[in-house]
Amino acid sequence: MNCKSKKEEGADTDTTTIEAPKETLKKPKSDVYIDPIQHATAILEWKEKIIYIDPTGGAKAFKNKRLANLVLITDIHGDHMDIETLDSLDLSNAEIVVPQSVAEKLPAKYTDQLIIINNGETKEIQGIPIEGIPMYNLREEALKFHKKGRGNGYVITLGKKRIYFSGDTEDIPEMRSLKYIDMAFISMNLPYTMTIENAADAVLEFKPKQVYPYHYRGTDGFSNIAKFKELVSKDSDIEVIQLDWYPDIDTK
């Protein structure tokens, strides 16, 4: 929109350009709520569904939390499959999604609640598609920790959101080939999973819309999440979101 005026004949024309105000695009509010409990443990809330991921920490960690409709367990290690915590919770109305290796180690009282999903399988449970994604180590020195086929990462589809929990894995081809992931929870701790550099490189390849570093405490302390964010920020389309996975510990 241009406004022109002549101050007097022969004078230069003074042109002022007025730009129309730009519309501010508001980011749509997610209908998925993430409650980080500790390390690998989280609660997802979506509509009326409550999903516990790798519940650990005992009853205290879940005090005042809504009861689970679904429980997903990734692996047999104690920071993922904690029978003491399971026993302390009211899971009477929950279905428990596990790989075969976990099913074999859980007490018999849970048998009727179990739904087994192994690598590469997808099942719809309570109207929610859940896909078992491989999780395993690649480095020779780490093969003893997580062998291929034993544990699951998961892709959970909640409405229009595809949410990936990596479980204990390195930057395996199956993770790098994921498509259309909205929220990715990526582990990065040594010696059990992968370096921040490997994690960032994988994320830059499969390009989730958001990435949440989690499970980042190793034998030598905490991984450098600030450095991970710096590496991933090479792609401005990927948002790195830091949640408090270690509420009782100063990770700085």
N, C-alpha and C positions, 0 to 999 in steps of 0.2 A: 504494500500500500504506500504509494508515493505522494507526498505533498510538495507542491512547487509554488514559489512566489517570486515575483520580480520586485526588488526594492525600488528601482527606477530604470528608465529606459537606458539600455547600454550596459547596465550592471550585470555582473555574473549571476547566473541562476543558482540559488541555494537549495540543494535537494536534501531532504531529510527522509530517511527510511524508517518506517515503524513496523516492527515485526509483530506478527500475531503471537500471543502467548502460547508456548508449547504445552501440550497436554501431558500431565504427569501420569506415567503408567504405574499403577500400584501393583506390587507383587502379590499374586494370589496367596491367601492364607492356606497353609497346609491343613488337611483334615486328619493328619497323622501326628500324634503327640509321642515324643520320645522321652522316656524317663531313664537316665543312666543310673544304674545302681552301683556297680563296681566292676572294673576290669573288663570282663566279657559279658557281664550280666546287664540286661536292660528290660524295660517294659515298653511295649508298644500299645497305644490306645487308638482305636479307630472305630468311630461310631460307638456301638455297644460292645465291641470286642476288645478283650484284654489278652495280650500275648506276652508270656514270659519267655525271654531268651536266656538259656543257660543259667537258671536260677541258683545262686550261691549266696552265702553270707548269713544264712540262718533266718529265723523268723524276724529277728530285729531289722534286717535289711528290707523287709516287706511290710513293716508295721504301717498301718493306715493305708495300705495299697489295696486297690480293688482286686477281687479274686479273679484268677485266671480262667479264661475259656480254653486257651491253648497254651501248651508249654512246648518249646522247641529246644532240643539238646543236640549239640554238635558233635561231641566226642566223649571218650571215656575218662579223660583226665579230670582231676578234682576241681579245677577252676571252671569246668563246664558241666560235668555230671557230679553233683554233690547230693548224695542220697540223704545225708543228714538234713540238709535244707529242704529237700522234697518232702521228707517225713514231717517237717515242722510246719508245713503250709497246708491250708485247706484246698486240696486239689480235687475234691469230690465231684465237681462238675466240669473238670477239665479233661481234654484229650491231650495225650503226650506224644509228640512227633519225634522220632529217633531213628538213627541208622541201626542196622542189625546188631552191630557191636555193642551199642548202648543197651539195646533190648535184652541182650544176654546177661548183662550185669545188674540190671535193676531187680529189686525184690519182686517175688511172684504176685504180691498184692496189687502191683501196677499193671499186670498183664492185660486185663480187660480194657484198660484205658489207652493202650499203646497203638499207634499207627506207625508202621515202619516205612520209611522212605530211604532208599539207597541212592547212590550217585547216579544222576541222569534220570531219575524218576520224578514225575510230577503227579500230585494228588490234590484234589479239591476237598478241603476239610472245612466244614461249617461255612461253605460258600467262599472260602479263601484258597486260591491256587498256591501251592507250596512246592517248590522245585528243589531237589537235592543236588548241590553242586560239589564236585570233588574238592577236597582240601588235603594237601600233603606237602612234604618237603622235597626239595630238589638237590640241595647241597649234600655231597657225600657224607660229610660229618654230621648232618642233621637227619639223615634218613631214619635213624632209630626213634625219632620223636613221633612222626606222623606218617604212616605208610598210606599209599594210595588205596582208596576203597574202604577205609575203616570209618572215617568221620565224614560229616556233611558240612559244607557251607549251605546257606539257604537263600533262595530268592522268593520273597513273599509278595504277592500282589494284593494290595489293599485299595480297592476302587481303581483309580487311574495311576496309582503309585506302585512302582516296582522297587522293592527294598532288598538289598543284598547284605547279608552278614557273612563275612569271609570264613569265620572260624579260624583255626590254626593252620595257616597255609603260607607257602611262598608264592611268588608271582607266577603261578602256573598258567599254562596255555588256556585252560578252561575259564580262568578268571579274565584273562586278557581278551577273550572272545565274547564276553558278555555284551548284550545289546540292550539299549533303552532302559538303563538303570537310573532311577531318580535319586535314590539315597543309597550310598555304599558305606558300610562299616568295615574298615580295613585294619587288620592286626599288623603290628610291626614291633616285634621284640626279639632280641637275640638271647640265646642261640635257637629259640624254638620256632620262630617264623621267619621274618625277613627284615632286611635293613630298610631304613626310611627311603634310601635311594631306589631300591627295588620296588618298594610299595608305590612311590611316586611315579616311577616309570610305567608300572602297570596301569595305574589310574589314568595317566595321560593317554594310554592306548585305548582303554575301553570307555573313557569319557562319561562318567556319571555326572548328573547335574549337580549333585552335592556329595561330598565325601566327609565322613566322620572318622577321624583316627580313634581307635579304641584298642584295648588289649596291648598296651605299649610299655608295660613293665617287664623287664627281663632280669637276668641274674646280676647284671652290672648296673641296675637302676633303670631310669626312664629314658625312652627314646626321645630324640630332639624333634618335638612336634612342630616347633617354629620353623625348623629347617625343612621339614616335610611340606609345610604350607608354602614356603618360599619356592620349592621345586615345582609343586603342583600349580602354583600361580602363573606359571608360564602360559597356561591356557586360561584365559580370563573367563571362559564359559563354565569353568568348574569352580564351585564355591566350597571352600574348606570351612567346616564348622567344628569348633572345639567345645566339647562338653566336659563336665567334671566327672571323670571316671574314678577318681581317687579322692573322695571328699574328705577323708581323714588324714591325707598326706599332702605335704607341700611338694609339688612336682617341679617347682622352678629351681 
